[in-house]
Amino acid sequence: MRRIIEKFLLPFAIQKIQAVEATVRRTRSGKLNMFKNFFKESERGENDGTKSNFKMNRSELELRNLVDLAFVIQDYQTTKQFVEFPMDDFKKIKAFQHAAHCEELRLYSRLCLDKEYSTT
């Protein structure tokens, strides 16, 4: 089972992370994109996250998948780097359950990257 995971599943997850990471970098990173996103109107209402039928849009879903996959394969640096994007989006629309999940992943990745904590 371990060989199957190492040979097939792990490279697939890494490839998926790299593809999603490239998409996120294209759409979220860079000074011009940050400037455009600052003035961009949200396509959602302020309280959309509180509705019972709340569904993530494509960009939120891609970011959440990136963060989750990076955490699962123990790439804590990528998790810490990209978890801010979906968390801020979820907080803006009051989707606090999803924002809490991102906050939890941020905490765990910080703990795993902290040398003092990992040695004790």
C-alpha positions in Angstrom: 0.0 0.0 0.0 2.8 2.4 0.9 4.5 1.8 -2.5 1.2 2.5 -4.3 0.8 5.8 -2.5 4.4 6.8 -3.1 4.5 5.8 -6.7 1.0 7.0 -7.9 -0.9 9.0 -5.4 1.8 11.4 -4.2 3.0 12.4 -7.7 -0.6 13.0 -8.7 -1.2 15.2 -5.7 2.0 17.2 -6.3 1.1 17.6 -10.0 -2.4 18.8 -9.0 -1.0 21.3 -6.5 1.4 22.7 -9.1 -1.3 23.2 -11.6 -3.7 24.9 -9.1 -0.8 27.0 -7.7 0.1 28.3 -11.2 -3.6 29.3 -11.7 -3.7 31.1 -8.4 -0.4 32.9 -9.0 -1.8 34.1 -12.4 -5.0 35.4 -10.9 -4.1 36.5 -7.4 -0.4 37.4 -7.3 1.4 40.4 -8.7 0.9 44.1 -8.1 -1.4 44.6 -11.1 -3.8 41.8 -10.0 -3.8 43.0 -6.4 -4.7 46.5 -7.6 -7.5 45.1 -9.8 -8.8 42.9 -7.1 -8.8 45.8 -4.6 -11.3 47.8 -6.7 -13.2 44.8 -8.1 -16.8 44.4 -6.9 -17.7 41.1 -5.4 -20.1 39.0 -7.3 -21.6 37.9 -4.0 -23.6 39.6 -1.4 -22.2 40.5 1.9 -24.3 37.9 3.7 -24.2 35.1 1.2 -22.1 32.9 3.4 -24.8 32.7 6.0 -27.3 31.1 3.7 -28.0 27.4 4.0 -27.5 26.7 0.3 -24.1 28.5 0.2 -21.8 27.1 -2.5 -18.2 28.1 -3.2 -17.5 29.7 -6.6 -14.7 28.3 -8.8 -11.9 30.4 -7.5 -12.7 29.8 -3.9 -13.0 26.0 -4.6 -9.6 26.0 -6.4 -7.9 27.8 -3.5 -9.5 25.5 -1.0 -8.4 22.5 -2.9 -4.8 23.8 -3.2 -4.6 24.5 0.5 -6.1 21.1 1.5 -3.9 19.1 -0.9 -0.8 20.9 0.2 -1.6 20.2 3.8 -2.4 16.5 3.1 1.0 15.9 1.5 2.6 17.9 4.3 3.7 20.9 2.2 3.2 23.3 5.1 5.0 26.2 3.4 2.5 26.2 0.5 -0.4 25.8 2.9 0.7 28.8 4.9 1.4 30.9 1.8 -2.0 30.4 0.1 -4.4 29.9 3.0 -4.9 33.7 3.4 -6.6 34.1 0.0 -9.7 31.9 0.6 -9.9 32.9 4.3 -10.2 36.6 3.5 -12.8 35.8 0.8 -14.9 33.7 3.2 -14.7 36.3 5.9 -15.9 39.0 3.5 -19.1 37.1 2.7 -19.6 35.8 6.3 -18.9 32.1 5.4 -17.4 31.6 8.9 -17.4 27.8 8.8 -15.2 27.8 5.7 -13.1 30.6 7.2 -12.6 28.6 10.4 -11.4 25.6 8.4 -8.8 27.8 6.7 -7.8 29.3 10.1 -7.3 25.8 11.4 -5.1 24.8 8.5 -3.0 28.0 9.0 -2.5 27.2 12.7 -1.5 23.6 12.0 0.9 24.6 9.3 2.5 27.3 11.5 2.9 24.7 14.3 4.5 22.2 11.9 6.9 24.8 10.5 7.9 26.1 14.0 11.2 24.5 14.9 10.7 25.0 18.7 7.3 23.3 18.7 8.3 20.4 16.5 11.3 19.4 18.7 9.2 19.1 21.9 
